Amino acid sequence: MNKDNLDFGTKAVFYEPEPHSQSINYPIYTSSNYQYDEAIYQAIVDGTVRKEVNIYSRCGNPTEYKFEEQVALLNGAKECLATASGMAAISHAIFGLVKNGDHIITDWTTYSSTHEWFDHRITDFGITVSFVDTTDMKQIEDAIQPNTKLIYFETIANPTMKVAPIADIVKLAHSHNIPVFCDNTFACPAVCRPHEFGVDVVVESATKFLGGHNDAVGGVITFNPGILPENWLLNVRWNTLNKWGGALSPFNSWLLLRGMQTLDVRVERMVKNAMDLALFLEKHPKVKRVWYPGLPSHPQHEIAKKQMPTFGSMLTFNLATELEAVKVLTSLKIGSFAASLGGVRTCTQAPTTMAFLDIDEEQKAKMNVVEGMARVSVGIETSKDIIADFEQALAQI
Ligand SMILES: Cc1ncc(COP(=O)(O)O)c(C=O)c1O
C-alpha cells in the first residue's frame, strides 16, 4: 500500500503490525544496549550500516524509529529525527548546520526559550543572530549576509499568533541558497505542513499537539533534502545528537506514538472550539483584542487562509492589565492555568509574566508581548462549557 495516498487522519492512525509479534501497538524496546554478532560487528566497522542495526539507545531505538516514521509520514517529510524535547529539536537541528562565524536570521517573536537561546546562548559559540519581522520580506533581505546559514521563524508565533508567509520566505531564502527552518509547534501537522511550501527543516515540540495528553516531553526534526544534502539529517543524528546527547527515551517515543494516533480528531474538535471561543471573546466588552488567525481581524488572516485553512487552536486575548489577565485565568474552573499547551484539556498562560518573564521590556515590546495578554490552548471539552467557563471568569474582573 502506498501510504502517501491515504488521508491525513488515516495516516495518523494506521501502521502495519510489528512483524515479530503481530502486535498492532508497536512495542516499547526498553533496552539501552544491543548485542552485536560477528556480522553486525563487521558491518559497523566497515561503515556499511547505521540506523539498520541497533547499537545503543542514545544513537536510536526501534520504538523511536517507529515514532519518527509516523511523524515523517504526517509531515510529508523524507526523514524525521526525534529528540528529548522541543528545545533539543531546535538546538540539535541548528547546531547540525551552523558553526563559529556563521549568521542566523530569526523572527523577533518566537517561544521565550528559543528567543533567549538565539539572543544569548548560541552567541557564546561565535554565531551571530539578526532579529527581524519575517512577515516583511525587505527586512529579511536587508539582514542577509554572506555568512547567513539559515532563516528561522514560527509558523504561528508564540504567543502573539503572528503568521509567517511561508512560501514568500522560502522563495527569498532559496534565491540566496539559504535553507529555511521553522517551528510548527503552535500549528502541528494537522493544521499546517510547512514542507508543502518548501521549508527545508521543520522542528516541533512533540510535547504539545503530537503527544496531546500532557504526559510526555519530546521533540521532532523533519527534513526534506534540496538546499541541504540528502544525508544532512543522518549526520545530525550521528554527529550532533549523538554527541550533544538529547535522545528521546523509548517510553516517551511510545507515549507520543500512541497520542499521535488521535491527532486528527483531537485537533478537529479543538479548532472548532477555538473559533467559537475567539468569536465569543471578540464580542466581550472587557476584552480589548483577540489574536486568532481564523478571525478576519487578524493581521495575517489572508495568509493563514492560504497555508493553514483550519487556523489551529491557540489564541491570545488582551485585557486591560496583567492583574486582570491573571485574575481571569486563575478564575477558570475547567481551564488549567499552566505552562504548556496542545493537550486535550484547555490550558492558559499569562505569557508576559510567565514564559517571557526573563526577557527585558524593550525586547518584549519588539515582540508585541504586552501586559494583559492571556494565551489559551483550547482543548477538546465542549465549546459550550469552555465559553461558559470564560464568561464566569471574565465576570470576576
Ligand atoms: C513554539 C514552541 N517551540 C518549542 C518549545 C519547546 O518545547 P519543549 O518544551 O518540548 O522543549 C515550546 C514550548 O512551549 C514552544 O511553545
The ligand as an ORCA input file, in Angstrom:
! r2SCAN-3c Opt
* xyz 0 1
  C       6.656     27.223     19.949
  C       7.460     26.352     20.876
  N       8.571     25.767     20.408
  C       9.325     24.982     21.207
  C       9.001     24.760     22.517
  C       9.892     23.919     23.386
  O       9.352     22.660     23.530
  P       9.729     21.699     24.775
  O       9.094     22.298     25.978
  O       9.180     20.372     24.366
  O      11.213     21.710     24.879
  C       7.834     25.337     23.038
  C       7.454     25.104     24.445
  O       6.496     25.644     24.954
  C       7.041     26.159     22.198
  O       5.931     26.765     22.635
*
